[in-house]
Amino acid sequence: MLRALAVDDERPSLEELLYLLHADPRVGSVEGAGDATGALRRITRALESGPDGPDAIDVVFLDIQMPGLDGLETARLLTGFAHPPLVVFVTAHEDFAVRAFDLKAVDYVLKPVRKERLAEAVRRVAELRGGAAAPRIPVHEPDPDQLPVELGGVTRFVAVDDITHVEAQGDYARLHTDRGSHLVRIPLSTLEDRWRSRGFVRIHRRHLVALRHIGELRLGAGTVSVLVGDEELQVSRRHTRELRDLLMRRTTG
C-alpha cells in the first residue's frame, strides 16, 4: 500500500487529486500540501522517519507552477537525499516534460487529471516500490496506424501517416505533423524499430524522418541535410549512405 503526498497550490485541483488517489486501492494513505515549503517539511519528516517508519512517504504527486519554490526546484532538492520519495509531476503544462524526465520523474500527468491516467502513474510507482504484481488497468492492443497523445487532459490519436518526423528529447519523443507537434513518452529507438517498415528512417541520433515527407536532399560542403516541410534537418555521416540508398530505391520503384 503506497503512502502518498499530493502538492498543489490550487485548492480545487488538490482536492480532486486527493479524491482520486484515495479511490485507488493501491494507495494506503495520502496527505495534501498547498505549497512546496509545506511539502518539504513533510518530506523531511518522512526521511527522518526512514522508509519503514510511521511518517514515511513513497511518492509525491507534485504540481509544477506554484508561487515561491516551484515543482521542478522542489524535485531537484529531493535528488540530494539518499533515499527520496518517487516523484510524479501533475501539471497543466506540457512544456516541462523533458526537464521532469531529467529529474528522474516516474511519470508526467497532464491536467485536468483523468482517473485512468492517474491510475497508470500509480501502477508505475507501485512496480518501482516492489509491487510488480499490482493490478493493471485493462488496455486494448495499440492501433498500428495511430498513436495516442495527451493534450490538456484529453487523449487524441495522431495518424502515423501524418507524422513528418520525430525528434528525440531524452526518454520522450516529439512527433511533428503539418498541424503541430506532440510529446509522447516513448524513446526514439522504440519508434524507429516500430516504424521502420512504414518508411521511417533514422537520419541522426536525434531525428527519425518519414521518407514520404522528404522534399529535398541537400548536399553541401561536407554536409548533407533533408528538407521536411519548411524545416531543414541535418543528416549525420553514419546515416547518409543508408538514406541515399533508400531515397534512390523509392525513386526508382
C-alpha positions in Angstrom: 0.0 0.0 0.0 1.5 3.3 -1.1 1.9 6.3 1.1 1.5 9.4 -1.0 1.8 13.2 -0.7 -0.1 15.5 -3.1 1.2 19.0 -3.6 -0.8 21.8 -5.4 -1.3 25.5 -4.6 -4.8 25.5 -6.2 -7.2 24.1 -3.7 -9.8 22.6 -6.1 -7.0 20.8 -8.0 -5.5 19.5 -4.8 -8.9 18.2 -3.5 -9.6 16.5 -6.8 -6.2 14.8 -6.8 -6.6 13.7 -3.2 -10.0 12.3 -4.0 -8.7 10.3 -7.0 -5.7 8.9 -5.0 -8.0 7.9 -2.1 -10.1 6.0 -4.5 -7.2 3.9 -5.8 -6.9 0.6 -3.9 -3.1 0.7 -4.2 -2.8 3.9 -2.2 -3.0 3.2 1.6 -2.7 6.8 2.7 -2.5 10.3 1.1 -1.9 13.7 2.5 -2.1 17.1 0.9 0.1 20.2 0.9 -0.7 23.6 -0.6 2.9 24.7 -1.4 6.4 23.5 -1.7 7.5 24.7 1.7 4.9 22.7 3.5 5.7 19.7 1.3 9.4 19.9 2.1 8.7 20.0 5.8 6.5 16.9 5.5 9.1 15.1 3.3 11.9 15.9 5.7 9.9 14.3 8.5 9.4 11.3 6.3 13.1 11.0 5.6 13.9 11.3 9.2 11.4 8.5 9.9 13.1 6.2 7.4 11.4 4.1 4.7 9.7 1.8 7.2 8.8 4.5 9.7 5.4 5.7 10.6 5.9 9.0 8.7 7.4 7.5 5.5 6.2 8.7 2.1 6.6 6.6 -1.0 5.6 9.1 -3.7 5.0 12.8 -4.2 2.4 13.9 -6.8 3.8 17.4 -7.5 2.4 20.4 -9.3 5.0 22.4 -11.2 3.9 26.0 -11.4 3.5 27.2 -7.8 4.4 30.5 -6.1 7.8 30.6 -4.4 9.6 27.3 -4.9 8.1 25.5 -7.9 7.7 21.8 -8.5 10.9 21.4 -10.6 13.0 23.2 -8.0 11.4 21.0 -5.2 12.2 17.8 -7.1 15.7 19.0 -7.7 16.2 19.4 -4.0 14.9 15.9 -3.4 17.6 14.4 -5.6 20.1 15.5 -3.0 18.8 13.0 -0.5 20.0 9.4 -0.3 16.5 7.8 -0.4 14.0 10.4 -1.6 10.4 9.5 -2.4 9.4 8.9 -6.0 8.0 11.9 -7.9 5.1 12.1 -10.3 4.5 15.6 -11.8 0.9 16.7 -12.2 0.6 19.8 -14.3 -1.4 21.7 -16.9 1.7 22.4 -19.0 3.2 20.0 -21.5 6.4 22.1 -22.0 8.2 20.9 -18.8 8.2 17.2 -19.6 11.8 16.9 -20.7 13.1 18.7 -17.6 10.9 16.5 -15.5 12.5 13.4 -17.1 15.9 14.8 -16.4 14.9 14.9 -12.7 14.1 11.1 -12.9 10.3 11.6 -12.5 8.3 8.4 -12.7 5.6 10.0 -14.7 4.2 13.2 -16.1 0.4 13.6 -15.8 -1.4 16.5 -17.5 -4.4 18.3 -16.0 -7.3 18.0 -16.0 -6.4 14.7 -14.4 -8.3 11.7 -15.7 -8.8 8.7 -13.3 -7.4 6.2 -15.8 -4.3 8.2 -16.5 -3.6 8.8 -12.8 -4.1 5.0 -12.2 -1.4 4.3 -14.7 1.0 6.6 -12.8 0.1 4.8 -9.6 0.8 1.5 -11.2 4.3 2.6 -12.3 5.1 3.8 -8.8 3.8 0.5 -7.3 6.0 -1.5 -9.6 9.1 0.6 -8.7 8.3 0.2 -5.0 8.3 -3.6 -5.3 4.7 -4.2 -6.2 5.3 -5.7 -9.6 2.1 -7.8 -9.3 0.0 -4.6 -8.8 -3.1 -4.8 -11.0 -3.0 -3.0 -14.3 -5.9 -1.2 -16.0 -7.0 -3.3 -18.9 -5.8 -1.8 -22.2 -6.6 -2.6 -25.8 -3.9 -3.6 -28.3 -2.5 -0.4 -29.8 -3.6 0.6 -33.3 -0.5 0.4 -35.5 -1.9 3.2 -37.7 -2.4 5.7 -34.8 -0.6 6.9 -31.8 -2.4 8.2 -28.7 -1.2 11.6 -27.4 -2.4 13.6 -24.4 -3.4 17.2 -24.8 -4.9 19.2 -22.0 -6.0 16.0 -20.2 -7.7 14.7 -23.4 -6.3 11.7 -25.3 -6.2 12.3 -29.0 -5.0 10.0 -31.8 -2.4 11.0 -34.3 -2.3 9.1 -37.6 1.2 7.7 -38.2 1.0 8.7 -41.9 0.6 12.4 -40.8 3.9 12.4 -38.9 6.6 14.0 -40.9 9.5 13.5 -38.4 10.2 12.7 -34.8 12.7 14.4 -32.5 14.3 12.7 -29.5 14.0 14.5 -26.2 15.5 12.2 -23.6 13.2 9.3 -23.0 10.5 11.3 -24.7 9.9 11.9 -28.4 8.3 14.9 -30.1 6.0 14.0 -33.0 5.9 16.6 -35.7 3.0 16.9 -38.2 1.9 19.7 -40.5 -0.6 20.8 -37.8 1.8 21.0 -34.8 3.7 18.7 -32.5 3.0 16.3 -29.6 5.3 15.0 -26.9 5.0 11.3 -26.0 6.9 9.2 -23.5 8.4 6.7 -26.0 12.1 6.6 -26.8 13.1 7.4 -30.3 14.8 3.9 -30.7 11.4 2.3 -30.0 9.6 4.3 -32.7 12.5 3.5 -35.1 12.0 -0.2 -34.6 8.2 0.0 -34.7 8.0 2.2 -37.8 10.9 1.0 -40.0 8.6 -1.0 -42.2 6.4 2.1 -42.6 9.1 4.1 -44.3 10.7 5.9 -41.3 14.5 6.2 -41.3 17.0 7.4 -38.7 19.0 10.3 -40.1 20.6 11.5 -36.9 20.8 10.4 -33.3 18.0 12.9 -32.6 15.8 12.6 -35.7 13.6 10.0 -37.3 12.1 11.0 -40.7 9.3 9.7 -42.8 10.7 9.1 -46.3 7.5 10.2 -48.0 7.7 13.6 -46.4 11.3 14.4 -47.5 11.0 17.2 -50.1 14.7 17.6 -50.9 18.1 16.0 -50.2 20.7 18.8 -50.0 24.4 18.2 -50.4 26.8 20.9 -49.1 30.5 21.2 -48.5 30.9 18.1 -46.4 27.3 18.2 -45.1 24.0 16.5 -46.0 20.5 17.7 -45.0 16.9 17.0 -45.9 14.0 19.3 -46.3 10.9 18.2 -44.5 8.1 20.7 -45.0 9.8 24.0 -44.1 12.3 22.5 -41.8 15.9 21.6 -42.8 17.3 18.6 -40.8 20.9 17.6 -40.7 21.9 14.0 -41.7 24.8 12.5 -39.8 27.6 11.0 -41.7 26.9 7.4 -40.4 23.3 7.6 -41.8 24.0 9.3 -45.1 24.6 6.2 -47.3 21.5 4.4 -46.0 19.3 7.4 -46.6 20.6 8.0 -50.1 20.1 4.3 -50.9 16.5 4.3 -49.6 15.6 7.5 -51.4 17.1 6.1 -54.7 15.1 2.9 -54.3 12.0 4.9 -53.6 12.5 7.0 -56.7 13.2 4.0 -59.0 10.4 2.0 -57.5 
